[in-house]
Amino acid sequence: MTPFTRYQKFIVALLAFLQFSVILDFMILSPLGATLMPALHITPSQFGLVVSVYAFSAGSSGILAAGFADRFDRKKLLLFFYFGFVLGTLCCALSQTFTELLLSRMITGIFGGVIGSIVSAISTDLFPYEMRGRVMGFVQTAFAGSQILGIPLGLLLSNHFGWHAPFSMIVIIGTLIGFVIIRYLKPIDAHLKLNPDRKPFHHLWETISTPRYLQAFATVMLLGTGGFMLMPFGSAYSVHNLGLTLEQLPMIYLITGMSAMITGPLVGRAADRFGKFKVFLFGTVLSITMVLIYTNLGPTPLAGVVIVNSILFVGIFSRSIPAQALMSAIPEPSSRGAFMSISSSLQQISGGFAAILAGLIVSENPDGSLVHFNRIGYVVALSGATTLLLMYLIHVRIVEKNRGKNAEKNTPKKGPSSVAPSV
């Protein structure tokens, strides 16, 4: 495999830290659910709305930003949305009521929801397809990093200083990362030479209406369903259904995060070496199996919950990393930013509906335990199986595309000597 250059290593680390802050901002709501709901006197459906409003605002802003995504230096675009994301998180830290938190999550989503698509576009711009599995594997370790460092620390801060404290922590981290971007990230503007005069609305419409993109958009809408349905109620389910204590939650996130952090780079290397779809198939089967087990558990010892969660995250990573690498091969360079932005938006919007659906499926007993949580597992399993079929069709399309490119490269060009003499 081709090794990373020094600057490429810096890019991978920077993108991972970016994802760490953004993912942590979303994920921190899940473990805070057990304390935030009684503190603000809100129901599970209202808590689902707090989660989903981020997704809906992120999805809407992503679609609006898609027309401009390929018209600016990606560094400048990243800085604009990232500092807006930090501002929204600061508003969350200052919120005192359900309405204030809801509006703050909306602001955070408007800016934060676009960052993931910019990170994907930068990854695709700066790394060839053969390296993207490893890149996505390292960047996805941000997810695990938020488990190992962010969420346990956030829970500790929440237990000692209140649920506002974790958002203040994210603001500090985000501000530091922003200054690193300003100082060390080089301009990323090679794509500007490909479409300098394209109008934003025309660019958006052209991307949305491209037939070969529609199948990818449909697949993306199902990819994040499981996370949006399961994670918002993870802490409440662990405490009230599985019989764990609030003090044990950081240990669960710590151990499962460590296993995921080890798994991410290994999955990325496996995707580049053995084939991205093969790894995705393995991850889908494993994650479906573990979701069905997890959502049907009764009171379970801490060790059992840790084992189930750890294996589940192996399946999730073995699914998400190759999926991102496969998706990166679909758009043309001139529309890469718009494609990634629309894809991210659709995933956020569908995830918002999934969170609302989960809130409607689940109800709460007087003792705080959740009812019908296993039904969420069945919905997630069905969406996973459907996504597998759609991803297979995308895989076939990519194979045919690469085969055509290789055939074109191997076809000898006719020079003057190959032209038949005239009679």
Secondary structure, 3 states (H helix, E strand, C coil): CCCCCHHHHHHHHHHHHHHHHHHHHHHCHHHHHHHHHHHHCCCHHHHHHHHHHHHHHHHHHHHHHHCCCCCCCHHHHHHHHHHHHHHHHHHHHHCCCHHHHHHHHHHHHHHHHHHHHHHHHHHHHHCCHHHHHHHHHHHHHHHHHHHHHHHHHHHHHHHHHCCCHHHHHHHHHHHHHHHHHHHHCCCCCHHHHCCCCCCHHHHHHHHHCCHHHHHHHHHHHHHCHHHHHHHHHHHHHHHHCCCCCHHHHHHHHHHHHHHHHHHHHHHHHHHHHHCHHHHHHHHHHHHHHHHHHHCCCCCCCHHHHHHHHHHHHHHHHHHHHHHHHHHHCCCCHHHHHHHHHHHHHHHHHHHHHHHHHHHHHCEECCCCCEECHHHHHHHHHHHHHHHHHHHHHHHHHHHHHHHHHHHHHHCCCCCHHHCCCCC
